[in-house]
């Protein structure tokens, strides 16, 4: 099948010496319908994706609210203090284990 633009270009370039074949108009109509079907399919996919995005945004908002409620409820407890190993060296040297040979 020919592309819609190709068929349209053939009709526009026609000089009129002889009539266009009748199939040219049928091909043009078929290609136009194919483009319309493609547009309708893309439009429905776009609507589905927009619905999915709206649902995801609603879920994110719900989770943010629940997270905020949990943070507010947790604020009354003091944080745990981290106890360091007294035998460990300080600074960068404390990051490495010494080997005994």
Secondary structure, 3 states (H helix, E strand, C coil): CCCHHHHHHHHHHCCCCCCCCHHHHHHHHHHHHHHHHHHHHHHHHHHHHHHHHHHHHHHHHHHHHHHHHHHHHHCCCCCCCCCCCCCCCCCHHHHCCCCCC
